[in-house]
Amino acid sequence: MPGVLAAGAGLGALHGMVVSILLVWVIAERHPLQEFQGADFAIGLSHFIGHVAYGTVIGLVVGLASL
C-alpha cells in the first residue's frame, strides 16, 4: 500500500513538473488569448500541487483496491 501511494505521488510530481514548466515557459508565451499569456510561478505551482494531489489519490485508490 505505501509503495503504490508513493508511486502515485511520484508520478504526479513528475508529470506536474513537466506540465508546469511547459505551461509557464512555453504555452503562456505563445498563447493567442491575452488573458492566458500572464501565467506566472503561482499558476505553475498550483498546477504542480494539483498533479501531486491527483497522483496521490489515484495511488490511494489503486492501493485500496488491491487489498
PDB file of N, CA, C, O and CB in Angstrom:
ATOM      1  N   MET A   1       0.814  -1.208   0.000  1.00  0.00           N
ATOM      2  CA  MET A   1       0.000   0.000   0.000  1.00  0.00           C
ATOM      3  C   MET A   1       0.855   1.269   0.000  1.00  0.00           C
ATOM      4  O   MET A   1       0.616   2.149  -0.827  1.00  0.00           O
ATOM      5  CB  MET A   1      -0.925   0.000   1.204  1.00  0.00           C
ATOM      6  N   PRO A   2       1.849   1.401   0.901  1.00  0.00           N
ATOM      7  CA  PRO A   2       2.642   2.642   0.866  1.00  0.00           C
ATOM      8  C   PRO A   2       3.441   2.806  -0.425  1.00  0.00           C
ATOM      9  O   PRO A   2       3.678   3.929  -0.873  1.00  0.00           O
ATOM     10  CB  PRO A   2       3.590   2.677   2.045  1.00  0.00           C
ATOM     11  N   GLY A   3       3.853   1.697  -1.018  1.00  0.00           N
ATOM     12  CA  GLY A   3       4.605   1.788  -2.272  1.00  0.00           C
ATOM     13  C   GLY A   3       3.768   2.319  -3.417  1.00  0.00           C
ATOM     14  O   GLY A   3       4.233   3.128  -4.219  1.00  0.00           O
ATOM     15  N   VAL A   4       2.529   1.858  -3.487  1.00  0.00           N
ATOM     16  CA  VAL A   4       1.627   2.317  -4.543  1.00  0.00           C
ATOM     17  C   VAL A   4       1.272   3.783  -4.334  1.00  0.00           C
ATOM     18  O   VAL A   4       1.190   4.555  -5.290  1.00  0.00           O
ATOM     19  CB  VAL A   4       0.347   1.456  -4.581  1.00  0.00           C
ATOM     20  N   LEU A   5       1.066   4.154  -3.095  1.00  0.00           N
ATOM     21  CA  LEU A   5       0.757   5.548  -2.774  1.00  0.00           C
ATOM     22  C   LEU A   5       1.928   6.463  -3.137  1.00  0.00           C
ATOM     23  O   LEU A   5       1.732   7.537  -3.705  1.00  0.00           O
ATOM     24  CB  LEU A   5       0.414   5.692  -1.278  1.00  0.00           C
ATOM     25  N   ALA A   6       3.145   6.027  -2.805  1.00  0.00           N
ATOM     26  CA  ALA A   6       4.336   6.815  -3.137  1.00  0.00           C
ATOM     27  C   ALA A   6       4.556   6.874  -4.645  1.00  0.00           C
ATOM     28  O   ALA A   6       4.972   7.905  -5.174  1.00  0.00           O
ATOM     29  CB  ALA A   6       5.575   6.226  -2.450  1.00  0.00           C
ATOM     30  N   ALA A   7       4.280   5.780  -5.331  1.00  0.00           N
ATOM     31  CA  ALA A   7       4.423   5.778  -6.788  1.00  0.00           C
ATOM     32  C   ALA A   7       3.439   6.741  -7.432  1.00  0.00           C
ATOM     33  O   ALA A   7       3.795   7.460  -8.366  1.00  0.00           O
ATOM     34  CB  ALA A   7       4.218   4.367  -7.347  1.00  0.00           C
ATOM     35  N   GLY A   8       2.209   6.761  -6.943  1.00  0.00           N
ATOM     36  CA  GLY A   8       1.219   7.699  -7.479  1.00  0.00           C
ATOM     37  C   GLY A   8       1.622   9.141  -7.248  1.00  0.00           C
ATOM     38  O   GLY A   8       1.507   9.977  -8.145  1.00  0.00           O
ATOM     39  N   ALA A   9       2.099   9.435  -6.032  1.00  0.00           N
ATOM     40  CA  ALA A   9       2.544  10.799  -5.730  1.00  0.00           C
ATOM     41  C   ALA A   9       3.779  11.164  -6.550  1.00  0.00           C
ATOM     42  O   ALA A   9       3.900  12.294  -7.023  1.00  0.00           O
ATOM     43  CB  ALA A   9       2.844  10.947  -4.229  1.00  0.00           C
ATOM     44  N   GLY A  10       4.687  10.218  -6.717  1.00  0.00           N
ATOM     45  CA  GLY A  10       5.901  10.470  -7.501  1.00  0.00           C
ATOM     46  C   GLY A  10       5.608  10.716  -8.965  1.00  0.00           C
ATOM     47  O   GLY A  10       6.160  11.635  -9.570  1.00  0.00           O
ATOM     48  N   LEU A  11       4.740   9.894  -9.536  1.00  0.00           N
ATOM     49  CA  LEU A  11       4.372  10.102 -10.935  1.00  0.00           C
ATOM     50  C   LEU A  11       3.589  11.402 -11.116  1.00  0.00           C
ATOM     51  O   LEU A  11       3.746  12.094 -12.122  1.00  0.00           O
ATOM     52  CB  LEU A  11       3.548   8.918 -11.447  1.00  0.00           C
ATOM     53  N   GLY A  12       2.750  11.728 -10.137  1.00  0.00           N
ATOM     54  CA  GLY A  12       2.044  13.007 -10.194  1.00  0.00           C
ATOM     55  C   GLY A  12       3.004  14.183 -10.121  1.00  0.00           C
ATOM     56  O   GLY A  12       2.822  15.185 -10.813  1.00  0.00           O
ATOM     57  N   ALA A  13       4.034  14.060  -9.277  1.00  0.00           N
ATOM     58  CA  ALA A  13       5.034  15.126  -9.161  1.00  0.00           C
ATOM     59  C   ALA A  13       5.840  15.266 -10.451  1.00  0.00           C
ATOM     60  O   ALA A  13       6.091  16.380 -10.911  1.00  0.00           O
ATOM     61  CB  ALA A  13       5.976  14.850  -7.979  1.00  0.00           C
ATOM     62  N   LEU A  14       6.241  14.143 -11.028  1.00  0.00           N
ATOM     63  CA  LEU A  14       7.000  14.187 -12.277  1.00  0.00           C
ATOM     64  C   LEU A  14       6.174  14.813 -13.397  1.00  0.00           C
ATOM     65  O   LEU A  14       6.653  15.691 -14.115  1.00  0.00           O
ATOM     66  CB  LEU A  14       7.450  12.778 -12.678  1.00  0.00           C
ATOM     67  N   HIS A  15       4.947  14.362 -13.539  1.00  0.00           N
ATOM     68  CA  HIS A  15       4.075  14.914 -14.581  1.00  0.00           C
ATOM     69  C   HIS A  15       3.755  16.375 -14.295  1.00  0.00           C
ATOM     70  O   HIS A  15       3.684  17.191 -15.213  1.00  0.00           O
ATOM     71  CB  HIS A  15       2.775  14.099 -14.689  1.00  0.00           C
ATOM     72  N   GLY A  16       3.560  16.706 -13.012  1.00  0.00           N
ATOM     73  CA  GLY A  16       3.275  18.088 -12.641  1.00  0.00           C
ATOM     74  C   GLY A  16       4.421  19.026 -12.963  1.00  0.00           C
ATOM     75  O   GLY A  16       4.194  20.158 -13.391  1.00  0.00           O
ATOM     76  N   MET A  17       5.665  18.566 -12.759  1.00  0.00           N
ATOM     77  CA  MET A  17       6.828  19.401 -13.094  1.00  0.00           C
ATOM     78  C   MET A  17       6.877  19.685 -14.589  1.00  0.00           C
ATOM     79  O   MET A  17       7.092  20.821 -15.012  1.00  0.00           O
ATOM     80  CB  MET A  17       8.135  18.719 -12.643  1.00  0.00           C
ATOM     81  N   VAL A  18       6.675  18.638 -15.382  1.00  0.00           N
ATOM     82  CA  VAL A  18       6.731  18.808 -16.835  1.00  0.00           C
ATOM     83  C   VAL A  18       5.627  19.751 -17.310  1.00  0.00           C
ATOM     84  O   VAL A  18       5.881  20.663 -18.097  1.00  0.00           O
ATOM     85  CB  VAL A  18       6.610  17.445 -17.545  1.00  0.00           C
ATOM     86  N   VAL A  19       4.420  19.534 -16.839  1.00  0.00           N
ATOM     87  CA  VAL A  19       3.295  20.369 -17.262  1.00  0.00           C
ATOM     88  C   VAL A  19       3.474  21.808 -16.795  1.00  0.00           C
ATOM     89  O   VAL A  19       3.198  22.737 -17.553  1.00  0.00           O
ATOM     90  CB  VAL A  19       1.977  19.803 -16.725  1.00  0.00           C
ATOM     91  N   SER A  20       3.931  22.007 -15.565  1.00  0.00           N
ATOM     92  CA  SER A  20       4.116  23.362 -15.044  1.00  0.00           C
ATOM     93  C   SER A  20       5.186  24.121 -15.811  1.00  0.00           C
ATOM     94  O   SER A  20       5.012  25.298 -16.127  1.00  0.00           O
ATOM     95  CB  SER A  20       4.479  23.313 -13.571  1.00  0.00           C
ATOM     96  N   ILE A  21       6.288  23.454 -16.109  1.00  0.00           N
ATOM     97  CA  ILE A  21       7.358  24.114 -16.867  1.00  0.00           C
ATOM     98  C   ILE A  21       6.873  24.465 -18.267  1.00  0.00           C
ATOM     99  O   ILE A  21       7.103  25.574 -18.749  1.00  0.00           O
ATOM    100  CB  ILE A  21       8.610  23.212 -16.947  1.00  0.00           C
ATOM    101  N   LEU A  22       6.205  23.524 -18.914  1.00  0.00           N
ATOM    102  CA  LEU A  22       5.695  23.814 -20.249  1.00  0.00           C
ATOM    103  C   LEU A  22       4.650  24.913 -20.226  1.00  0.00           C
ATOM    104  O   LEU A  22       4.625  25.767 -21.113  1.00  0.00           O
ATOM    105  CB  LEU A  22       5.110  22.565 -20.870  1.00  0.00           C
ATOM    106  N   LEU A  23       3.789  24.900 -19.218  1.00  0.00           N
ATOM    107  CA  LEU A  23       2.733  25.908 -19.126  1.00  0.00           C
ATOM    108  C   LEU A  23       3.306  27.305 -18.959  1.00  0.00           C
ATOM    109  O   LEU A  23       2.898  28.232 -19.658  1.00  0.00           O
ATOM    110  CB  LEU A  23       1.801  25.593 -17.968  1.00  0.00           C
ATOM    111  N   VAL A  24       4.245  27.461 -18.042  1.00  0.00           N
ATOM    112  CA  VAL A  24       4.764  28.786 -17.730  1.00  0.00           C
ATOM    113  C   VAL A  24       5.751  29.275 -18.787  1.00  0.00           C
ATOM    114  O   VAL A  24       5.714  30.448 -19.159  1.00  0.00           O
ATOM    115  CB  VAL A  24       5.432  28.774 -16.367  1.00  0.00           C
ATOM    116  N   TRP A  25       6.628  28.406 -19.276  1.00  0.00           N
ATOM    117  CA  TRP A  25       7.685  28.859 -20.176  1.00  0.00           C
ATOM    118  C   TRP A  25       7.300  28.827 -21.650  1.00  0.00           C
ATOM    119  O   TRP A  25       7.723  29.693 -22.417  1.00  0.00           O
ATOM    120  CB  TRP A  25       8.900  28.023 -19.973  1.00  0.00           C
ATOM    121  N   VAL A  26       6.518  27.860 -22.050  1.00  0.00           N
ATOM    122  CA  VAL A  26       6.274  27.685 -23.481  1.00  0.00           C
ATOM    123  C   VAL A  26       4.869  28.128 -23.876  1.00  0.00           C
ATOM    124  O   VAL A  26       4.709  28.977 -24.753  1.00  0.00           O
ATOM    125  CB  VAL A  26       6.486  26.230 -23.875  1.00  0.00           C
ATOM    126  N   ILE A  27       3.870  27.566 -23.245  1.00  0.00           N
ATOM    127  CA  ILE A  27       2.495  27.798 -23.679  1.00  0.00           C
ATOM    128  C   ILE A  27       2.055  29.233 -23.436  1.00  0.00           C
ATOM    129  O   ILE A  27       1.424  29.842 -24.300  1.00  0.00           O
ATOM    130  CB  ILE A  27       1.555  26.848 -22.967  1.00  0.00           C
ATOM    131  N   ALA A  28       2.382  29.784 -22.265  1.00  0.00           N
ATOM    132  CA  ALA A  28       1.927  31.143 -21.941  1.00  0.00           C
ATOM    133  C   ALA A  28       2.508  32.179 -22.898  1.00  0.00           C
ATOM    134  O   ALA A  28       1.834  33.150 -23.243  1.00  0.00           O
ATOM    135  CB  ALA A  28       2.307  31.499 -20.504  1.00  0.00           C
ATOM    136  N   GLU A  29       3.743  31.984 -23.327  1.00  0.00           N
ATOM    137  CA  GLU A  29       4.362  32.955 -24.235  1.00  0.00           C
ATOM    138  C   GLU A  29       3.717  32.957 -25.613  1.00  0.00           C
ATOM    139  O   GLU A  29       3.668  33.991 -26.279  1.00  0.00           O
ATOM    140  CB  GLU A  29       5.841  32.667 -24.370  1.00  0.00           C
ATOM    141  N   ARG A  30       3.224  31.802 -26.040  1.00  0.00           N
ATOM    142  CA  ARG A  30       2.700  31.679 -27.399  1.00  0.00           C
ATOM    143  C   ARG A  30       1.173  31.615 -27.467  1.00  0.00           C
ATOM    144  O   ARG A  30       0.613  31.418 -28.546  1.00  0.00           O
ATOM    145  CB  ARG A  30       3.275  30.455 -28.044  1.00  0.00           C
ATOM    146  N   HIS A  31       0.508  31.775 -26.352  1.00  0.00           N
ATOM    147  CA  HIS A  31      -0.954  31.634 -26.343  1.00  0.00           C
ATOM    148  C   HIS A  31      -1.590  32.818 -27.058  1.00  0.00           C
ATOM    149  O   HIS A  31      -1.186  33.960 -26.836  1.00  0.00           O
ATOM    150  CB  HIS A  31      -1.493  31.527 -24.891  1.00  0.00           C
ATOM    151  N   PRO A  32      -2.586  32.564 -27.920  1.00  0.00           N
ATOM    152  CA  PRO A  32      -3.179  33.656 -28.695  1.00  0.00           C
ATOM    153  C   PRO A  32      -4.085  34.579 -27.878  1.00  0.00           C
ATOM    154  O   PRO A  32      -4.296  35.725 -28.276  1.00  0.00           O
ATOM    155  CB  PRO A  32      -3.963  33.087 -29.833  1.00  0.00           C
ATOM    156  N   LEU A  33      -4.623  34.116 -26.754  1.00  0.00           N
ATOM    157  CA  LEU A  33      -5.500  34.964 -25.943  1.00  0.00           C
ATOM    158  C   LEU A  33      -4.690  35.709 -24.883  1.00  0.00           C
ATOM    159  O   LEU A  33      -3.858  35.116 -24.197  1.00  0.00           O
ATOM    160  CB  LEU A  33      -6.609  34.118 -25.273  1.00  0.00           C
ATOM    161  N   GLN A  34      -4.934  36.986 -24.759  1.00  0.00           N
ATOM    162  CA  GLN A  34      -4.166  37.848 -23.864  1.00  0.00           C
ATOM    163  C   GLN A  34      -4.256  37.402 -22.407  1.00  0.00           C
ATOM    164  O   GLN A  34      -3.254  37.456 -21.693  1.00  0.00           O
ATOM    165  CB  GLN A  34      -4.647  39.277 -23.988  1.00  0.00           C
ATOM    166  N   GLU A  35      -5.433  36.962 -21.946  1.00  0.00           N
ATOM    167  CA  GLU A  35      -5.592  36.632 -20.522  1.00  0.00           C
ATOM    168  C   GLU A  35      -4.818  35.382 -20.116  1.00  0.00           C
ATOM    169  O   GLU A  35      -4.590  35.173 -18.925  1.00  0.00           O
ATOM    170  CB  GLU A  35      -7.060  36.440 -20.196  1.00  0.00           C
ATOM    171  N   PHE A  36      -4.406  34.542 -21.071  1.00  0.00           N
ATOM    172  CA  PHE A  36      -3.643  33.340 -20.744  1.00  0.00           C
ATOM    173  C   PHE A  36      -2.139  33.532 -20.941  1.00  0.00           C
ATOM    174  O   PHE A  36      -1.367  32.604 -20.698  1.00  0.00           O
ATOM    175  CB  PHE A  36      -4.123  32.180 -21.590  1.00  0.00           C
ATOM    176  N   GLN A  37      -1.715  34.701 -21.369  1.00  0.00           N
ATOM    177  CA  GLN A  37      -0.295  34.959 -21.571  1.00  0.00           C
ATOM    178  C   GLN A  37       0.414  35.349 -20.286  1.00  0.00           C
ATOM    179  O   GLN A  37       1.642  35.434 -20.273  1.00  0.00           O
ATOM    180  CB  GLN A  37      -0.111  36.041 -22.595  1.00  0.00           C
ATOM    181  N   GLY A  38      -0.310  35.587 -19.219  1.00  0.00           N
ATOM    182  CA  GLY A  38       0.296  36.042 -17.976  1.00  0.00           C
ATOM    183  C   GLY A  38       0.523  34.939 -16.957  1.00  0.00           C
ATOM    184  O   GLY A  38       0.516  35.215 -15.758  1.00  0.00           O
ATOM    185  N   ALA A  39       0.723  33.701 -17.390  1.00  0.00           N
ATOM    186  CA  ALA A  39       0.957  32.608 -16.447  1.00  0.00           C
ATOM    187  C   ALA A  39       2.289  32.840 -15.750  1.00  0.00           C
ATOM    188  O   ALA A  39       3.312  33.061 -16.399  1.00  0.00           O
ATOM    189  CB  ALA A  39       0.941  31.224 -17.170  1.00  0.00           C
ATOM    190  N   ASP A  40       2.268  32.787 -14.415  1.00  0.00           N
ATOM    191  CA  ASP A  40       3.482  33.036 -13.648  1.00  0.00           C
ATOM    192  C   ASP A  40       3.756  31.857 -12.724  1.00  0.00           C
ATOM    193  O   ASP A  40       3.165  30.788 -12.879  1.00  0.00           O
ATOM    194  CB  ASP A  40       3.363  34.346 -12.837  1.00  0.00           C
ATOM    195  N   PHE A  41       4.651  32.055 -11.766  1.00  0.00           N
ATOM    196  CA  PHE A  41       5.053  30.994 -10.842  1.00  0.00           C
ATOM    197  C   PHE A  41       3.876  30.447 -10.051  1.00  0.00           C
ATOM    198  O   PHE A  41       3.801  29.240  -9.821  1.00  0.00           O
ATOM    199  CB  PHE A  41       6.113  31.505  -9.888  1.00  0.00           C
ATOM    200  N   ALA A  42       2.959  31.301  -9.633  1.00  0.00           N
ATOM    201  CA  ALA A  42       1.812  30.852  -8.835  1.00  0.00           C
ATOM    202  C   ALA A  42       0.910  29.916  -9.644  1.00  0.00           C
ATOM    203  O   ALA A  42       0.391  28.941  -9.101  1.00  0.00           O
ATOM    204  CB  ALA A  42       1.001  32.062  -8.333  1.00  0.00           C
ATOM    205  N   ILE A  43       0.724  30.195 -10.903  1.00  0.00           N
ATOM    206  CA  ILE A  43      -0.079  29.326 -11.761  1.00  0.00           C
ATOM    207  C   ILE A  43       0.612  27.982 -11.931  1.00  0.00           C
ATOM    208  O   ILE A  43      -0.030  26.937 -11.825  1.00  0.00           O
ATOM    209  CB  ILE A  43      -0.323  29.984 -13.137  1.00  0.00           C
ATOM    210  N   GLY A  44       1.904  27.999 -12.192  1.00  0.00           N
ATOM    211  CA  GLY A  44       2.658  26.758 -12.337  1.00  0.00           C
ATOM    212  C   GLY A  44       2.659  25.948 -11.056  1.00  0.00           C
ATOM    213  O   GLY A  44       2.542  24.723 -11.096  1.00  0.00           O
ATOM    214  N   LEU A  45       2.789  26.617  -9.919  1.00  0.00           N
ATOM    215  CA  LEU A  45       2.791  25.924  -8.630  1.00  0.00           C
ATOM    216  C   LEU A  45       1.434  25.292  -8.348  1.00  0.00           C
ATOM    217  O   LEU A  45       1.367  24.176  -7.832  1.00  0.00           O
ATOM    218  CB  LEU A  45       3.166  26.892  -7.501  1.00  0.00           C
ATOM    219  N   SER A  46       0.362  25.984  -8.677  1.00  0.00           N
ATOM    220  CA  SER A  46      -0.968  25.407  -8.443  1.00  0.00           C
ATOM    221  C   SER A  46      -1.196  24.181  -9.322  1.00  0.00           C
ATOM    222  O   SER A  46      -1.814  23.215  -8.875  1.00  0.00           O
ATOM    223  CB  SER A  46      -2.063  26.453  -8.707  1.00  0.00           C
ATOM    224  N   HIS A  47      -0.710  24.201 -10.560  1.00  0.00           N
ATOM    225  CA  HIS A  47      -0.822  23.020 -11.410  1.00  0.00           C
ATOM    226  C   HIS A  47       0.023  21.867 -10.856  1.00  0.00           C
ATOM    227  O   HIS A  47      -0.409  20.714 -10.882  1.00  0.00           O
ATOM    228  CB  HIS A  47      -0.390  23.354 -12.848  1.00  0.00           C
ATOM    229  N   PHE A  48       1.212  22.172 -10.362  1.00  0.00           N
ATOM    230  CA  PHE A  48       2.078  21.148  -9.780  1.00  0.00           C
ATOM    231  C   PHE A  48       1.405  20.503  -8.568  1.00  0.00           C
ATOM    232  O   PHE A  48       1.368  19.277  -8.462  1.00  0.00           O
ATOM    233  CB  PHE A  48       3.438  21.755  -9.379  1.00  0.00           C
ATOM    234  N   ILE A  49       0.883  21.303  -7.671  1.00  0.00           N
ATOM    235  CA  ILE A  49       0.216  20.780  -6.469  1.00  0.00           C
ATOM    236  C   ILE A  49      -1.003  19.950  -6.851  1.00  0.00           C
ATOM    237  O   ILE A  49      -1.264  18.914  -6.241  1.00  0.00           O
ATOM    238  CB  ILE A  49      -0.201  21.933  -5.530  1.00  0.00           C
ATOM    239  N   GLY A  50      -1.742  20.394  -7.846  1.00  0.00           N
ATOM    240  CA  GLY A  50      -2.900  19.636  -8.310  1.00  0.00           C
ATOM    241  C   GLY A  50      -2.512  18.279  -8.879  1.00  0.00           C
ATOM    242  O   GLY A  50      -3.204  17.290  -8.642  1.00  0.00           O
ATOM    243  N   HIS A  51      -1.413  18.220  -9.627  1.00  0.00           N
ATOM    244  CA  HIS A  51      -0.958  16.948 -10.176  1.00  0.00           C
ATOM    245  C   HIS A  51      -0.480  15.998  -9.072  1.00  0.00           C
ATOM    246  O   HIS A  51      -0.742  14.797  -9.131  1.00  0.00           O
ATOM    247  CB  HIS A  51       0.165  17.184 -11.188  1.00  0.00           C
ATOM    248  N   VAL A  52       0.206  16.524  -8.085  1.00  0.00           N
ATOM    249  CA  VAL A  52       0.659  15.677  -6.977  1.00  0.00           C
ATOM    250  C   VAL A  52      -0.542  15.148  -6.193  1.00  0.00           C
ATOM    251  O   VAL A  52      -0.578  13.972  -5.831  1.00  0.00           O
ATOM    252  CB  VAL A  52       1.611  16.464  -6.038  1.00  0.00           C
ATOM    253  N   ALA A  53      -1.518  16.007  -5.930  1.00  0.00           N
ATOM    254  CA  ALA A  53      -2.709  15.573  -5.203  1.00  0.00           C
ATOM    255  C   ALA A  53      -3.468  14.511  -5.996  1.00  0.00           C
ATOM    256  O   ALA A  53      -3.908  13.512  -5.427  1.00  0.00           O
ATOM    257  CB  ALA A  53      -3.627  16.773  -4.905  1.00  0.00           C
ATOM    258  N   TYR A  54      -3.624  14.715  -7.290  1.00  0.00           N
ATOM    259  CA  TYR A  54      -4.327  13.742  -8.124  1.00  0.00           C
ATOM    260  C   TYR A  54      -3.586  12.406  -8.146  1.00  0.00           C
ATOM    261  O   TYR A  54      -4.210  11.353  -8.013  1.00  0.00           O
ATOM    262  CB  TYR A  54      -4.489  14.280  -9.555  1.00  0.00           C
ATOM    263  N   GLY A  55      -2.261  12.437  -8.311  1.00  0.00           N
ATOM    264  CA  GLY A  55      -1.476  11.207  -8.305  1.00  0.00           C
ATOM    265  C   GLY A  55      -1.564  10.483  -6.975  1.00  0.00           C
ATOM    266  O   GLY A  55      -1.608   9.253  -6.939  1.00  0.00           O
ATOM    267  N   THR A  56      -1.589  11.230  -5.884  1.00  0.00           N
ATOM    268  CA  THR A  56      -1.713  10.628  -4.558  1.00  0.00           C
ATOM    269  C   THR A  56      -3.066   9.943  -4.400  1.00  0.00           C
ATOM    270  O   THR A  56      -3.137   8.832  -3.875  1.00  0.00           O
ATOM    271  CB  THR A  56      -1.526  11.690  -3.465  1.00  0.00           C
ATOM    272  N   VAL A  57      -4.124  10.582  -4.842  1.00  0.00           N
ATOM    273  CA  VAL A  57      -5.461   9.983  -4.747  1.00  0.00           C
ATOM    274  C   VAL A  57      -5.546   8.725  -5.614  1.00  0.00           C
ATOM    275  O   VAL A  57      -6.107   7.717  -5.184  1.00  0.00           O
ATOM    276  CB  VAL A  57      -6.546  11.003  -5.175  1.00  0.00           C
ATOM    277  N   ILE A  58      -5.006   8.774  -6.810  1.00  0.00           N
ATOM    278  CA  ILE A  58      -5.009   7.597  -7.684  1.00  0.00           C
ATOM    279  C   ILE A  58      -4.209   6.468  -7.033  1.00  0.00           C
ATOM    280  O   ILE A  58      -4.645   5.318  -7.060  1.00  0.00           O
ATOM    281  CB  ILE A  58      -4.421   7.944  -9.084  1.00  0.00           C
ATOM    282  N   GLY A  59      -3.050   6.772  -6.449  1.00  0.00           N
ATOM    283  CA  GLY A  59      -2.279   5.751  -5.732  1.00  0.00           C
ATOM    284  C   GLY A  59      -3.042   5.177  -4.562  1.00  0.00           C
ATOM    285  O   GLY A  59      -2.976   3.974  -4.311  1.00  0.00           O
ATOM    286  N   LEU A  60      -3.761   6.009  -3.845  1.00  0.00           N
ATOM    287  CA  LEU A  60      -4.566   5.552  -2.724  1.00  0.00           C
ATOM    288  C   LEU A  60      -5.692   4.621  -3.188  1.00  0.00           C
ATOM    289  O   LEU A  60      -5.931   3.581  -2.575  1.00  0.00           O
ATOM    290  CB  LEU A  60      -5.146   6.749  -1.972  1.00  0.00           C
ATOM    291  N   VAL A  61      -6.371   4.992  -4.254  1.00  0.00           N
ATOM    292  CA  VAL A  61      -7.463   4.166  -4.785  1.00  0.00           C
ATOM    293  C   VAL A  61      -6.931   2.824  -5.275  1.00  0.00           C
ATOM    294  O   VAL A  61      -7.513   1.782  -4.974  1.00  0.00           O
ATOM    295  CB  VAL A  61      -8.191   4.899  -5.932  1.00  0.00           C
ATOM    296  N   VAL A  62      -5.834   2.838  -6.026  1.00  0.00           N
ATOM    297  CA  VAL A  62      -5.265   1.599  -6.528  1.00  0.00           C
ATOM    298  C   VAL A  62      -4.761   0.730  -5.374  1.00  0.00           C
ATOM    299  O   VAL A  62      -4.931  -0.489  -5.390  1.00  0.00           O
ATOM    300  CB  VAL A  62      -4.128   1.894  -7.511  1.00  0.00           C
ATOM    301  N   GLY A  63      -4.141   1.361  -4.377  1.00  0.00           N
ATOM    302  CA  GLY A  63      -3.659   0.619  -3.219  1.00  0.00           C
ATOM    303  C   GLY A  63      -4.791  -0.013  -2.426  1.00  0.00           C
ATOM    304  O   GLY A  63      -4.675  -1.154  -1.980  1.00  0.00           O
ATOM    305  N   LEU A  64      -5.878   0.716  -2.247  1.00  0.00           N
ATOM    306  CA  LEU A  64      -7.018   0.165  -1.510  1.00  0.00           C
ATOM    307  C   LEU A  64      -7.744  -0.905  -2.329  1.00  0.00           C
ATOM    308  O   LEU A  64      -8.278  -1.856  -1.759  1.00  0.00           O
ATOM    309  CB  LEU A  64      -7.996   1.287  -1.126  1.00  0.00           C
ATOM    310  N   ALA A  65      -7.771  -0.765  -3.639  1.00  0.00           N
ATOM    311  CA  ALA A  65      -8.435  -1.749  -4.473  1.00  0.00           C
ATOM    312  C   ALA A  65      -7.698  -3.079  -4.480  1.00  0.00           C
ATOM    313  O   ALA A  65      -8.308  -4.130  -4.681  1.00  0.00           O
ATOM    314  CB  ALA A  65      -8.569  -1.227  -5.881  1.00  0.00           C
ATOM    315  N   SER A  66      -6.390  -3.037  -4.263  1.00  0.00           N
ATOM    316  CA  SER A  66      -5.611  -4.279  -4.288  1.00  0.00           C
ATOM    317  C   SER A  66      -5.666  -5.026  -2.951  1.00  0.00           C
ATOM    318  O   SER A  66      -5.181  -6.153  -2.856  1.00  0.00           O
ATOM    319  CB  SER A  66      -4.160  -3.973  -4.645  1.00  0.00           C
ATOM    320  N   LEU A  67      -6.244  -4.419  -1.934  1.00  0.00           N
ATOM    321  CA  LEU A  67      -6.351  -5.097  -0.639  1.00  0.00           C
ATOM    322  C   LEU A  67      -7.395  -6.113  -0.658  1.00  0.00           C
ATOM    323  O   LEU A  67      -7.623  -6.783   0.349  1.00  0.00           O
ATOM    324  CB  LEU A  67      -6.621  -4.144   0.455  1.00  0.00           C
TER     325      LEU A  67
END
